[in-house]
Amino acid sequence: MKLPRASGILLHPTSLPGPHGSGDLGPAAYHFVDWLVGAGQKLWQILPLGGIGPGNSPYMSSSAFAGNLLLIDLAELQQRGWLAAADLEPDATFEDERLNFSAVVPWRMTRLERAAHQFELKASVQERADLAAFTASQRDWLLDYTLFMTLADAHGWRDWCDWPAPLAQRDPAALKAAQDQYAHRVAFWTFCQWCFFRQWLRLKAYANERGVKIVGDAPIFIAYQSAEVWAHPELFELDAQGRALVVAGVPPDYFSPTGQRWGNPLYRWRAHAAENYAWWVQRVRRTFELVDIVRIDHFRGFADYWEIPAEEPTAIHGRWLAGPGAALFEAIRAALGDLPIIAEDLGLLTPEVTTLRRKFDLPGMRILHFAFGGSNDNNYLPHNYDANTVVYTGTHDNNTSRGWWQEASDAERQHVREYLSLRPEDEPSIHWELIRAACACVADTAIHPMQDVLGLGGQSRMNLPGVGEGYWEWRFSWEQVKPEHAQRLVRLAALYRR
């Protein structure tokens, strides 16, 4: 589905300002929507909304359906009487410019536990009815998720295949006994998801009412230590004990001589096909309940994917296998209709990937940081775009534009100077030159990372692929946002019909 011509900002909610160590769904999120409107932007792109996994990555969540508890606005829980004012006093270790996960996670989880306890004591009849209605409406994933989180917690977060066999193998009697034994803890995880969903949907409605659409992100693969892999082992390439036989990644290339071994379990695509991709249809349906447009990460994996034996420590000894191809997207379209999906088609692509994307009229992605220093037929150069494209200066995996410019080769810099008619006095504002190029090009959609709008250097990048620690931490403050930032965006949006 083609997207209307528009522009927007890439910013994960955890990067928002706020007093409680992390951006959340509180007042700063609503203020950011208002700022987007004032800046003439129609899109707010975020990262996956699920909980964080190893390395604090939102791409390794314990559920493909659940929301991130760190995003819950604690002040709203205090307003409902479930937290005391003293509970909201910030911890001395919190930082305005970064998310200190080691401090924030236990602090926020403690407050959520207190709020859940007070809910049990104080909730009104209507609040209890709302929670019951939410539980019923989401039961197709929520019951597995809440029990999985409870059992994972009870077993020290060991891999689920190492739990007692009756629980790992989902013996019905064992599951019923665990549900009864840990009923209080199951109720806690349910309460938290209810809080997340009602707060997020209220924020989304606020944005939509003001003409701002949410662009979400759906990773193609999910974490092994997740509710869905535990609940549906038949849909993944696992052995009889539930251990992964093969894992996901990408082969060696120019950037990595050993490739990338992501470690996610791979799908047993023949099992998905046998059920007409029902699990995927459910996943896509639930994702579109939370966002307006979905970016599917690693779109190439649907055409062909790199299979790595689980025992291999790197991605070197893998092989390419055919993915589900058009059959998956035909099943989704038959069940849900044409949907606004962005295909993340970065990297080395085969003709089959491009054919699959074009068959369903899905916009692909282009990154300006990848455009320069080579030949004039580089697909990332704006003159080679078609309209059904989403252009970024960079993504969450790239350096900021100022950081990129500092590290760029002489050939890249000279190419940028010639291509953008860049004068020496323009170079300190290279981020704005790239934003202008994105806005001016034929691509229907242009997305600007908030770091580039603010002109921040490489120390503010969100992620560095292949590095497991120290990222996903960046935050901004409102003091960094000047009137001219919105004014320039408004002018560019008007000038280039965005």
ROKELUM-655628 format. One record per residue (C-alpha): residue in one letter; z, x, y. Coordinates in steps of 0.1 Angstrom, whole numbers, plus 2048, in hexadecimal, padded with zeros to 3 digits. Layout:
// ROKELUM-655628
aZXY ...
***
This chain:
// ROKELUM-655628
m800800800 k7F680E822 l81181183C p80D807860 r80982387A a82D82D883 s84584A887 g86985087E i886868878 l892878858 l8B8879858 h8D087383B p8EE85E844 t90687A83A s8F888E857 l904874871 p92187C888 g94386C880 p96887487E h96D874859 g95B89484E s93A884845 g92186D854 d925849846 l91B82584B g932821869 p92B81F88F a91783F891 a8FD830879 y8F881288F h8F68288AE f8DB83C89C v8C781D896 d8CA8158BB w8BF8388C4 l8A18348AD v8978158BF g89C8268E1 a8878438D5 g86A82C8CB q86E8348A6 k86881988B l87382C86C w89483C860 q88E851841 i8AC85A82C l8B386E80C p8BE85C7EC l8DB8457F1 g8EC84D7D0 g90A8627CB i9088877CC g90689E7AD p9078C37A6 g9048D87C6 n90C8B87D9 s8E78AD7D5 p8DF8897DB y8C288E7C2 m8DA8927A4 s8EE8727A6 s90386378B s8EF84378E a8CC839797 f8DA8187A6 a8FC81E7B5 g9038287D9 n9148477E7 l9398407EC l93B85B806 l92784581D i94082881D d94D822840 l97382583D a97981785F e96B7F5854 l9837F6836 q99F7FC84F q9937DE864 r9967C8845 g9BA7D3840 w9B47E9821 l9BC80A832 a9D781384C a9CE82486D a9DF843861 d9C7845843 l9AA84B85C e9BA86A86C p99F885866 d9A88A3851 a9AC8C4863 t9918D484D f9758BC857 e9588CA86B d9418B9884 e9238CF87C r9258CF856 l9308BA839 n94C8CD828 f9498BC806 s9678CD7F7 a97D8BD812 v96B89C818 v9668907F4 p98B88F7E9 w99688280B r97E86580B m98485D7E6 t9A985B7ED r9A3842809 l98C82D7F3 e9A782B7D8 r9C08207F2 a9A88067FF a9A17F97DC h9C67F57D6 q9CB7E27F6 f9AE7CC7EE e9BE7C27CE l9DE7B87E1 k9CF7A9801 a9AB79D7FB s9A377A807 v9947607F0 q972765801 e97378B7FD r97B7887D8 a95F76F7D4 d9477877E6 l9517A37CE a94C78C7B0 a92A7817BD f91F7A67C2 t92B7AF79F a917793790 s8F779A7A4 q8F87BF79A r9057BD777 d8E57CB768 w8EF7EE773 l9127EA781 l9257E4761 d917804751 y91D818771 t94180E776 l94A815752 f937836752 m949842771 t96A838763 l96484A742 a955869752 d97486B768 a98B86674B h97A882737 g97A89C753 w95589775A r94A8A773A d92789E730 w92787B721 c91A888700 d93B89B6FD w95087C700 p95F86D6E0 a9428626CB p94983D6CC l94783E6F2 a92A8576F4 q9168416DB r9218216ED d9328106CF p9387EC6DC a95C7EB6D0 a96480D6E1 l954801701 k9687E1701 a9887F46FB a98080C717 q9787F072F d99A7E1728 q9AD802729 y99E80D74A a9997EB75A h9AA7F677A r99481477E v974800776 a97F7E8792 f9828057AA w95E8117A4 t9527ED7A8 f9657E87C8 c9558087D6 q9327FD7CE w9387DC7DE c9447ED7FD f9268047FE f90C7E87F8 r9197CF811 q91D7EB82C w8FA7F9825 l8E97D8824 r8F97CE845 l8ED7EF855 k8CA7EA847 a8C87C6855 y8D37D4877 a8B77ED876 n89D7D4869 e8A67BB884 r89E7D689E g87D7E088F v8887FE87C k87F801857 i89281783E v87F83082A g89283780A d88E8527F0 a88C84E7CA p88E86E7B5 i87686C797 f89187A780 i8B687277D a8D4887773 y8DE88B74F q902883758 s8FA860764 a90183D75A e8DD835752 v8D785273A w8F8849728 a8EF824727 h8CB82871D p8C8848709 e8A983A6F7 l89683D717 f89B86271A e892880705 l8B48856F4 d8BF88E6D1 a8D58786BB q8F48856CC g8E787E6EE r8DF8A16F9 a8BF8A970C l8A38B76F7 v88D8C0715 v8948C073A a8808BD75A g8748D8772 v8558E977F p843908772 p84392B782 d82E92D7A2 y82A9437C1 f84C93A7CD s86093E7AD p856955790 t86D942778 g86491F785 q87F90578B r8948F776F w8A38D777D g8B48CD75D n8AF8A7760 p8A889673F l88488C73A y879868734 r86E85D712 w84F84C721 r84483C701 a865829700 h86081E724 a83D81271C a84A7FE6FE e8607EA716 n8447E7730 y8577FF747 a8737E574C w88D800756 w87580D771 v86E7EB77E q8937E4781 r898805792 v87D8007AB r8887DC7B2 r8AC7E77B9 t8A08037CF f88C7EB7E4 e8AB7D67E9 l8BA7F37FC v89C801810 d87A7F581E i864812813 v8698297F5 r85F84E7F3 i85C8587CE d86687C7C9 h8508937B3 f8348797B0 r82189379B g83888D77E f82986B778 a80787B771 d81389975F y8358AA75D w8438CC752 e8588CA733 i8718E672D p8858EA70C a8A98E3714 e8B5904706 e89E91871E p8B192773B t892927752 a873912757 i85B92D74A h857920726 g84C8FD72D r82D8E8729 w81A8CD73B l81B8AA72C a80A88A737 g82087174A p81D84C74A g80184B764 a7F482A770 a805816756 l82781A767 f81A80F789 e8067F377B a8267E576B i8397E978B r81E7D879F a81B7BB786 a8417B5788 l8477BC7AD g8257BA7BF d8177D57D6 l8337EA7E5 p835803801 i83A8237ED i8358467FA a82A85F7E0 e8398827E3 d81A8957D9 l8238B87E5 g81C8D87D2 l7FF8E17BB l7EE8C17B1 t7D58B7796 p7B989F79C e7CC886786 v7E988579F t7D187D7BC t7BF8637A8 l7DF85279E r7EB8517C2 r7CB8447CF k7C782A7B4 f7E68187C2 d7DE8207E6 l7FF8347EB p80284B809 g80886F801 m81B889814 r8108A682A i8278C2838 l81D8D4858 h8318F384E f8198F8831 a7FA8F5846 f7F5916857 g7EB93A84F g7CF932836 s7AD922836 n7A0904849 d79E8EE829 n7C48EF825 n7CE8CB81C y7ED8CE833 l7D88D4852 p7D68B3867 h7B08B3868 n7AF8AF842 y7C6891841 d7BC86D83A a7CD85084A n7E184682B t7F986482F v81C86B83A v81F88B84E y83F89F854 t8468BE868 g85C8C684A t8728B4830 h8968B8825 d88A8D580F n87A8E882C n8898FE846 t88B8EE869 s86C8F487E r87D90E894 g88A91F875 w86791E865 w85792D884 q87094A884 e86795185F a84294A862 s82996685C d813975877 a7F5963868 e807941868 r81294688C q7F094F898 h7E0932886 v7FA91A896 r7F29298B9 e7CD9238B4 y7CF9018A3 l7E88F28BC s7DC9068DB l7FF9138DC r8079288FB p8239438FA e83992D910 d8359118F6 e8439248D9 p86891E8E0 s8608F98DC i84C8FD8BC h85F8DF8AD w8518C88C8 e82E8D68C3 l82F8CE89E i83E8AB8A5 r8218A58BD a8088B08A4 a81789988A c81687B8A2 a7F38828AD c7E388588B v7D186A878 a7ED86685F d7FB842860 t81F84E85E a83086C86F i854875867 h86988F87A p88989E86D m8A5899886 q8AB8BF886 d8888C3895 v88E8A98B0 l8AD8BC8BA g89B8DE8B8 l8B48ED89F g8B090E88D g8B0917868 q8D6915865 s8D18EF867 r8BA8EA84A m8C58D0831 n8BB8E0810 l8AD900801 p89D8F87DF g8A990D7C3 v8CB9157D4 g8E79017C4 e9029047DE g907903804 y8ED8E880D w8EC8C2815 e9078C982E w8F68C7850 r9038AF86B f8FB8AA88F s91089E8AD w9078858C8 e90D8A18E1 q8ED8B28D3 v8D88938DA k8CA8948FE p8B8878910 e89888D910 h89788C8EA a8928668E9 q87B867908 r8638808F8 l86286C8D8 v85B84C8EB r83F85C8FD l82F86B8DE a8328498CC a8218378E8 l8078538ED y7FC8538C9 r80182E8C0 r81F8328AA 
***
